[in-house]
């Protein structure tokens, strides 16, 4: 007599957010002095997957992004870890506040 065992393993599908609608967040950032620093920050943000649009006016940084590809915390981290034109290792930009 032959004995057969059949195992059933349900497949698990990772749930990923399906919200691909762009979101906009505005940050108030310190030490946004010269236009070169603004351009460096703008470039750093655009290099991140999911960033659609960046507008910098004075201390106001507005980012339109895809929330299924990047988070607000990740955007904040990019801002605070971007150097300046005088010293690329100087991380002087600090996010004072953000509004969705």
C-alpha positions as CSV (number, residue, x, y, z in Angstrom):
1,X,0.0,0.0,0.0
2,X,1.4,3.4,-1.0
3,X,1.0,6.4,1.2
4,X,0.9,9.8,-0.4
5,X,1.0,13.1,1.5
6,X,0.1,16.3,-0.1
7,X,1.0,19.6,1.5
8,X,-0.9,22.7,0.7
9,X,1.0,25.9,1.3
10,X,-1.0,29.1,0.7
11,X,0.9,31.8,-1.1
12,X,1.5,35.0,0.7
13,X,1.3,38.1,-1.3
14,X,3.0,41.2,0.1
15,X,0.5,44.0,0.5
16,X,1.9,47.2,-1.0
17,X,0.0,50.5,-1.0
18,X,-1.9,51.0,-4.2
19,X,-2.1,54.8,-3.7
20,X,-0.1,56.2,-6.6
21,X,-1.7,59.6,-6.3
22,X,0.9,62.3,-5.8
23,X,1.0,64.0,-2.4
24,X,2.6,67.3,-1.5
25,X,4.4,68.2,1.7
26,X,5.9,71.6,2.6
27,X,8.9,71.8,4.9
28,X,10.3,74.8,6.7
29,X,14.1,74.4,6.6
30,X,16.9,76.4,8.4
31,X,20.0,77.7,6.7
32,X,18.7,77.9,3.2
33,X,20.9,80.9,2.3
34,X,22.5,80.9,-1.1
35,X,21.0,79.8,-4.4
36,X,23.7,77.2,-4.9
37,X,22.7,75.4,-1.6
38,X,19.1,75.5,-2.9
39,X,20.1,73.9,-6.1
40,X,22.2,71.2,-4.3
41,X,19.2,70.3,-2.1
42,X,16.8,70.3,-5.1
43,X,19.1,67.9,-7.0
44,X,19.4,65.6,-3.9
45,X,15.6,65.4,-3.7
46,X,15.1,64.8,-7.4
47,X,17.6,61.8,-7.2
48,X,15.2,60.0,-4.9
49,X,12.7,57.6,-6.6
50,X,9.2,58.9,-6.2
51,X,10.0,62.6,-6.1
52,X,7.9,64.4,-8.8
53,X,8.5,68.1,-8.2
54,X,10.6,70.3,-5.9
55,X,10.0,74.0,-5.3
56,X,12.3,76.0,-3.0
57,X,11.5,79.6,-2.0
58,X,13.6,81.0,0.9
59,X,13.2,78.6,3.8
60,X,10.1,76.9,2.3
61,X,10.7,73.5,0.5
62,X,7.7,72.0,-1.2
63,X,7.9,68.5,-2.5
64,X,5.4,66.6,-4.6
65,X,6.0,62.8,-4.3
66,X,4.6,59.3,-4.8
67,X,3.8,58.0,-1.3
68,X,4.1,54.4,-2.4
69,X,7.8,55.0,-3.3
70,X,9.1,57.5,-0.7
71,X,7.9,58.6,2.8
72,X,7.9,62.1,4.3
73,X,10.5,60.9,6.9
74,X,12.8,59.9,4.0
75,X,12.4,63.3,2.4
76,X,13.2,65.0,5.7
77,X,16.3,62.8,5.9
78,X,17.4,63.8,2.5
79,X,17.1,67.5,3.4
80,X,18.9,67.1,6.7
81,X,21.8,65.1,5.2
82,X,22.5,67.3,2.2
83,X,25.7,69.4,2.5
84,X,26.3,72.9,1.3
85,X,28.3,74.4,-1.5
86,X,31.0,75.5,0.9
87,X,31.3,72.2,2.7
88,X,29.6,69.0,1.3
89,X,30.1,67.3,4.7
90,X,28.4,70.2,6.6
91,X,24.8,69.1,7.4
92,X,23.4,72.4,8.5
93,X,19.9,72.2,7.0
94,X,17.3,71.3,9.7
95,X,13.6,70.8,9.2
96,X,11.8,73.0,11.6
97,X,8.3,71.9,10.6
98,X,6.4,70.2,7.8
99,X,2.8,70.4,6.6
100,X,1.0,68.0,4.4
